[in-house]
Amino acid sequence: MLAGQIPPEELTPLERAVQAEGLGMLDKIKKLKEEAGDSPILGEDGKPINTEKAVKPPGEDDQEALEKQALQRQKEVKARIEANAKKLSEIMEKDPRATLCATTIHASWQLLYWAMNELMTVEELNNELIQQLSDHLRASAMSQGFDVGTLRGKLLNTCMPFLQDRIAHYAAEKKKRNAKIRQIEKRVGKKGIALPCHSLRALFEEKPFNIGNMIVLHGKKEAVRGALQLCAMHHMKENFGHPFYLSTEEKPDQPRNPTVMAAKWWVGKAENMKHLEEVLQPVVDKEHAVMLLVEDADKLWETDERLRDKRHVKIKATARLYQWAYENQVAVILGDVSEDFDEKIYGDLPRCAVALTVLDEKPHMVIGSDTIAVGQEEKK
């Protein structure tokens, strides 16, 4: 990383493009130096010229010069991108056809993403098969000719009827979900879902923690597990609720009241929205199950770190769980037990650190700024 350079994850798309161009220039300079090596520099007569006065590629120790050249390249690229953006804006204002084309392209991308999500709901289609199908369709569209009339007929006769059918399906599902939500809201009421300590309640100052909300608890595994169980017991006591608990254990201890789902039932299911919905269906089938507790966010979508960006996968898995929770009006308390906790993954979601400690030779749970004796009520 260049001196003073901002980490890639904090850059805007424009800044990432500029940085990529600059670093690319740096690689080219290094490659030229390697290719030059110690070969003699020849003049027009074919004889070696005075190499002492010749311009040589920067040496390995001349890092500062390389950085200056790369930064200069970044400035040039940024200026070019900004100039192009201004030119594009002028073209769009002057030529309505260009604007319509851009709008069509944008709508086409939206249609593509929607169709890909629908494809994921088809039985027996996994990510590998979907990717292969996508590659084949893209290649076919690029290689086979077509005319605008054929495209219009396909959109009107095939795509639009299918889209209308799915819209009707979504409306029916939403109607059923809204009826259920009204029943849940009537039972939970304006007071919301009870939380066991002030530090958690303070995360929801304007409105209480309620169905459709999500909290992230982060810390060591045993501390997160203890905090989740404390939240579950408090919900059962104050709301008379019956939460579902997603355990990372294959044969977890069965608490007296929460319904515990072993790891084999839910680990990795967020890789596909349909699979996630199927595994969590029992939660929404029980009218009183308005809370879901998850022990480890990383387990929602297990990944081979050699093949995938773990951070990106975690963001996507959390987003799918949040979408499911919002649509089904279920409150979620999500545990994150990773040693390198990254709060940027969770955006604006409320979060709180938890830990275990010993006071007066007795185990205590620390949640934010609150200390609670394990097995006892919150300290006042």
Secondary structure, 3 states (H helix, E strand, C coil): CCCCCCCHHHCCHHHHHHHHHHHHHHHHHHHHHHHHCCCCCECCCCCECCCCCCCCCCCCCCHHHHHHHHHHHHHHHHHHHHHHHHHHHHHHHHCHHHHHHHHHHHHHHHHHHHHHHHHCCCCCCCHHHHHHHHHHHHHHHHHCCCCHHHHHHHHHHHHHHHHHHHHHHHHHHHHHHHHHHHHHHHHHCCCCCCCCCHHHHHHHCCCCCCCCCEEEEECCHHHHHHHHHHHHHHHHHHHCCCCEEECCCCCCCCCCCCEEECHHHHCCHHHCHHHHHHHCHHHHHCCCCCEEEECCHHHHHCCCCCCCCHHHHHHHHHHHHHHHHHHHCCEEEEEECCCCCCHHHHCCCCEEEEEEEEECCEEEEEECCEEEECCCCECC
